[in-house]
Amino acid sequence: MSGSETEEKKILGHLQSAMMMATAAHQVKVGLSPGGRISPEYACLRSMMLEPQNPTMWNSMALVYLMTGRLADAQDAIERSLDLDSSNAWTWSIWGDLLSLKGNHLESERAFRMAVEMGASDPRVLR
C-alpha cells in the first residue's frame, strides 16, 4: 500500500468515526438510544403528550425515573398521577416504592396499605 492509500484510509476512518459520533448525538437528541431504539423515557413523554390526563402514563414515567435513579423526577410524576386519580392502586404501590427508596419507611408502609386496600386483586400491587 502506498503512502497516499494509507493516508486516505486514515482520513476515511476518521470520517467514519465522526459520522458515527454525530449519528449517536442525533439519536440522543431525538430520543433514540444508541442502538436506534426509542428510549423508554422518550416513549413515555410522547405518550403523555397524547394523553396528559392519563395517570397510567404518569405511572410509567415515574417507573422509568425510578429505574434510572431520578427520584425527584419520579416523585413529580407520581404526584401528578395521584392528583389525576388518587384511587389507583398501582399509583399507590409506586408511591410506596419511591418512599421506601428515599428511606421514608413509615409513609411507604401507609402507601402500600392504600394500594392493597384499593386494589387487592391487581397483580401489580401484589408483586
C-alpha positions as CSV (number, residue, x, y, z in Angstrom):
1,M,0.0,0.0,0.0
2,S,1.4,3.4,-0.9
3,G,1.6,6.3,1.5
4,S,-1.3,8.1,-0.1
5,E,-3.5,5.0,0.2
6,T,-2.6,4.7,3.9
7,E,-3.3,8.4,4.4
8,E,-6.6,8.0,2.6
9,K,-7.7,5.1,4.8
10,K,-6.8,7.1,7.9
11,I,-8.9,10.0,6.7
12,L,-11.8,7.7,5.8
13,G,-11.5,6.1,9.3
14,H,-11.7,9.5,11.0
15,L,-14.6,10.5,8.8
16,Q,-16.5,7.3,9.6
17,S,-15.8,7.8,13.4
18,A,-17.1,11.4,13.2
19,M,-20.2,10.3,11.4
20,M,-20.9,7.6,14.0
21,M,-20.5,10.1,16.8
22,A,-22.8,12.6,15.0
23,T,-25.4,9.9,14.4
24,A,-25.2,8.9,18.1
25,A,-25.6,12.5,19.2
26,H,-28.5,13.0,16.9
27,Q,-30.2,9.8,18.2
28,V,-29.9,11.0,21.7
29,K,-31.3,14.4,20.7
30,V,-34.4,12.9,19.1
31,G,-34.9,10.4,21.9
32,L,-33.3,7.3,20.4
33,S,-30.9,5.1,22.3
34,P,-27.6,4.5,20.6
35,G,-28.9,1.2,19.1
36,G,-31.6,3.1,17.2
37,R,-34.4,2.1,19.6
38,I,-36.7,4.7,21.2
39,S,-35.7,5.3,24.8
40,P,-38.3,4.4,27.5
41,E,-38.3,8.0,28.7
42,Y,-38.9,9.4,25.3
43,A,-41.7,6.8,24.6
44,C,-43.4,7.8,27.9
45,L,-43.1,11.5,27.2
46,R,-44.6,11.0,23.7
47,S,-47.5,9.1,25.2
48,M,-48.0,11.7,27.8
49,M,-48.2,14.4,25.1
50,L,-51.1,12.4,23.6
51,E,-52.9,11.7,26.9
52,P,-51.7,14.2,29.6
53,Q,-54.6,13.4,31.9
54,N,-53.9,9.6,31.9
55,P,-52.5,8.6,35.3
56,T,-51.1,5.3,33.8
57,M,-48.8,7.4,31.6
58,W,-47.5,9.3,34.6
59,N,-47.1,6.0,36.5
60,S,-45.0,4.6,33.6
61,M,-42.9,7.8,33.6
62,A,-42.4,7.5,37.3
63,L,-41.2,3.9,36.9
64,V,-38.7,5.0,34.2
65,Y,-37.4,7.6,36.5
66,L,-37.2,5.2,39.4
67,M,-35.2,2.7,37.3
68,T,-32.7,5.4,36.3
69,G,-32.3,6.8,39.8
70,R,-34.0,10.1,39.2
71,L,-36.0,10.1,42.4
72,A,-37.0,13.8,42.3
73,D,-38.4,13.4,38.8
74,A,-40.2,10.1,39.8
75,Q,-41.8,12.0,42.7
76,D,-43.1,14.7,40.4
77,A,-44.5,12.2,38.0
78,I,-46.2,10.1,40.7
79,E,-47.6,13.1,42.5
80,R,-49.1,14.2,39.2
81,S,-50.7,10.8,38.8
82,L,-52.1,11.0,42.3
83,D,-53.6,14.4,41.5
84,L,-55.3,12.9,38.5
85,D,-56.6,9.7,40.2
86,S,-56.0,9.0,43.9
87,S,-57.9,5.8,43.8
88,N,-55.4,3.9,41.5
89,A,-53.8,1.1,43.4
90,W,-50.9,0.9,41.1
91,T,-50.1,4.5,41.7
92,W,-50.1,4.0,45.5
93,S,-47.8,1.0,45.0
94,I,-45.3,3.0,43.0
95,W,-45.5,5.8,45.6
96,G,-44.7,3.2,48.3
97,D,-41.6,2.1,46.3
98,L,-40.4,5.6,45.9
99,L,-40.9,6.5,49.6
100,S,-39.0,3.3,50.5
101,L,-36.1,4.2,48.3
102,K,-36.0,7.6,49.9
103,G,-35.9,6.0,53.4
104,N,-39.3,7.1,54.5
105,H,-40.4,3.7,55.6
106,L,-43.4,4.7,57.7
107,E,-45.0,6.7,54.8
108,S,-44.0,3.9,52.4
109,E,-46.0,1.3,54.5
110,R,-49.0,3.6,54.5
111,A,-48.8,3.9,50.7
112,F,-48.6,0.1,50.3
113,R,-51.6,-0.3,52.7
114,M,-53.6,2.1,50.5
115,A,-52.5,0.1,47.4
116,V,-53.7,-3.1,48.9
117,E,-56.9,-1.5,50.1
118,M,-57.8,-0.2,46.7
119,G,-56.6,-3.0,44.5
120,A,-56.2,-6.2,46.4
121,S,-56.7,-8.2,43.2
122,D,-54.4,-6.1,41.0
123,P,-51.2,-8.2,40.3
124,R,-49.1,-5.1,40.0
125,V,-49.9,-4.3,43.6
126,L,-49.4,-7.8,44.9
127,R,-45.9,-8.4,43.4
